[in-house]
Amino acid sequence: MTSSRVVLVTGASRGIGRGTAVALAAPGTTVYVTGRTTRGGSAPLPGTVHQTAAEVSRRGARGVAVACDHRDDAQVAALFERIAAEQGGRLDLLVNNATAIPDELVKPGGFWEKPLAMQAILDVGLRSHYVASWHAARLMVPRRSGLIVMVSSPGARCYMHGPAYGAGKAGVDKMAADMAVDLRKHGVAAISLWAALTLTERSQLAMQQHPGEYDAYMANAVHMEFMGRLLDALLRDPALPGRSGVTRYAADLAAELGVRDLDGRQPQSDRAMLGEPAQVSGAVIGG
């Protein structure tokens, strides 16, 4: 498979971001990956933005590592200026994945019992998605082509990790829906995908630290490359324009598009347990 795509995956030092970037690697593709971790051993979990870019290149694409703190608007602006200069203004896919994960996120207790810094999720994971999407749209709209993806979660509808996490995920879902309204007449799509439980470095570390505790829960987890495999199929889907503005379980959309995980399994969504994504009204006021 070859591709001339230009892709940007944020928060790609590890986890879903890394897996997505690697899965999208194909000869002819340029994949920009951002992250704050540039040196091994400088973070509690393994993985650096340079290692991700190197793996992308090893698979035949051109991986470009860009150290970027998505809390800093100047760094984000410089990132998009670089892409515009190097790619002649072209950007085919933005994957908004960078999200702050405070250590206290999964600890028990009310939100008031945790540090106020928990609201960092609303800075990197909500606001940062808006900023990156603003820059991406300014590249995509003139070319009348492109896809903006929000990596989201069922935490948008059910209680998951507390109000800061839930508000952030609900926000990016609605953001994708509203961006789609603005972008539709320009040939650009926006979609929010609820990621499946994923075998990331973080989840695998938790399983090692708590043997047996998460085995049943993680039995149906997908590999880190699953989201990237899905996005590759979505970019080739002739029905993509009609999907713009929706929020979907990644597993449900994968079943529709015939996308399986690395091991050949068809991942199952958690819709029955965690609920349906919100349905946005078709009304448009002030658009």
N, C-alpha and C positions, 0 to 999 in steps of 0.2 A: 504494500500500500504506500502511495506517495501523496503528498499534500503540499500546497504552497501557503498553507495557513500561517498567520501570525497570531500567537496566543499569549495571553498574560494570565498567570495563576498567582494570586497573592497568598502569602502565608504558606510557602511551599518548602520550608526547611525539613518538614516531617509531616506525618499524618496524612489526612485526606488530600491536602494540597500537594504534597510530594507525589502521592500515588496518582493523582489526576494529571500532573505534569508529565510524569513518566509514561502513563498510558496514552497520552496524546502525541507522543514522539513518533514521527514518521519521516522518512526522507523528504526533504523539501520544506518541512515545517520548522518554524522558529518559535521556540517556547521561552518566553521571559518568565523567570521565577523570582519572587521577592521573599525576603525573610530578614529577621534580625540576627539570626545565628550564623556567624561567619567562621567561627573556629570550633573544632571539635573539643568537647570537654568544657565549653563555656556555658552550657545549659544542662539542666538535670537529665534531659532526654537526648538520645543520639540524633544526629542529623544536622546538616548545615545546608544553606542555600547553594553553596558551591558543589556539594556532593550531589544534590538534586540535579543541578545543571549538567554535571558530568555524566550522570546516568542517562539523562535525556539525550545527550550527544552520543553516548555509547550505543544507544538504540537507533541511531541513524539520523536524528534530527539535529538542530542547532540549539543547544541549551545556553541561555544567557542568564547568569546570576546577577541580581541587583540587590545589594544590601539596602533595605528600605524599612523605616519605622512608619507604619501607616497612621500613627498619631500625628505625624509631622506633615502638614499640607505642602510645605516647600519640597520635601523629599518626594512626595507623590507627584507633584507637578513636574519635577525634574525627571522622574521615571517616564512619564508620558511624553515629555519633550524628547527624550532619548529615543523612545519607540518611534515617534513621528519622524525624527530625523533619519534614523537608520532604516526605516521601512517605507519611506515615501508617504507617510500619513496613513498607512494601512494597519488595522487591527481587526481581526476577525472574531475573536472570542476573549472576553474578560470573565474570569472565574473569581468572584469575590469570596474568598475563603478565609482571609486573615481575621482571626478572632482572638481577643484577649481571654485567657483561661486562668483566672486567679486560683491560687492553691486552695483557697477556702471554698471553691465552687461546689464540690461534692460533699463537704462536711455538713453534719446535721446542725440544726439550729435555725432560728428565725433570721430574717434579713438584717434586723437591727442588732443581732448578736455577732454579726460578721463585720469586717472592716468596711468603711464607706467606700474604700477602693474597689469593692466589687462592681461599682458602676463603670469600671474600665471597659466592661463588655459593651457598654453603650457608646464608648469612644471608638474602640477597635472591634468591629463586628456589626455596627449600625451606622454611625456617622462616617466611618472610614469607607464603608460600602457606597455611601452616597457620593463621597468625594471622588473615589475611583471611577464610579459610573459616570459622573459629570465629565471627567476628562475623556473617558472612553467614548461617550456619545459624540463628543466634538471631533473625534476621528472617524467614527462609524457613519454618522449622518451624511457627511458630504459624499461618501462612497455608496450610500444607500444599501449598506450591507453590514451585518454584524449581529452578535448575540452577547447579551449581558446575563450572567448567571449568578444568583445568590445561593450559596450553600447554607441551607437552613435546617430546621429541626421541628419535630412534633411539639417541642417545648413552646412553640407559638400558640398552641391550643390547650395543652394539658400542663399541669404543674410539673416543672422539671427544673431542678437546681435553683428555684427561687425567682423572685419578680424581675430582677435585672436581666437574667438570662431569657426569661419568657418574653419580656418587653422587647428585647433586642431582636429575637427571632420573629415575633409578630410584626415588628417594624420593617424588617427586610422583605417579608412576604408582601406587605402592602406597598412597599417601595417599588418592588418589581411590577406589581399590578398597575400602579400609577405611571411608572416610567413607560410601560408598554403603551399606554394611551397616547403619551406624547410622541413616542417613537414609531408608532404603527405606520403613519403616513410617509415615513422616511425609509421604510424597508428594514428597520432594525428591530430585533426581538429582545424581550427581557422575560426571564422565568425564574421562579424560586423552587428549589428542589430540597425536599426533606431527606437528608442523608440517612442511609441505613446504619445500624450499629456496625462499626468498622474495626477491624483488627489493626489499630494504630499502635505506635510505640508506647503511647500512654496506657492504652487498654491492656496491652500485653504485659507491661510492667505491673499493673494492678493485679493481673492474674498470677504473676510470679510471687508477688508479695502476699497474696491471700489465696493460697492453693485451695482449689475446689469451690471457693465462694462464688465465682462468676462463671463456672464451667457451663452450667445449663443456659445461662443468659447469653453467653457468647457463642453458643453452638451454631447459631444461625447468622453470625456476623459475617460481613463481606470483607474481601481483601481491599487494601488501600487503593488499588487501581480501578475498582468498580465504577466510581463516579466518572473517571476519565473515559472508560469504555462506553459509558452511557452518553457522555457529551459528544464523543466522536460520532456515534449513531445519530444523535439529535441534530448535529450540524449537517448531516447528509439527508435528513428527513424532509421530503417535499412539503409535509404538513406543518413544518416549524412555524410559519407565520400565524397559523391558527392556534398554536399553543401559547403564543406570547401573552403574558399577563397572568398566567395561571400559576398556582402553587400545587405541586404534585409530590407524592412519595416517589423517590428515585426508583424504588423497587417496582412500583406500579407502572411507571413509564418504561422501565427496562423490559417488563413483560410485554408491553405493547410493541416495542421496537425489536424484540427478539434478542435482547442483550443479556448474556449470562455472565456469571462471575468467572474468575480465573480457573476455578476447579470444575466448571461446567454446570454448576448449580444455578437454578433460577431463584434468586432471592425473593423472599416473601415480605410484603410490607407489614407494618405494625398497625394498620388502619383499624382493625377490629378492636385492638387493645387501647390505642392512643387517640383515636378519633380522626375525623375528616378534616382536611384543610379548610380554612374559611372560604366562603363563596363571596366574591366581591360584587357589589351591585353594578349593573350596567349603566347607571346614571352617570353623566359627565357634567359637572358644573364648573364653569370658568375655564374650560380647556381650549 
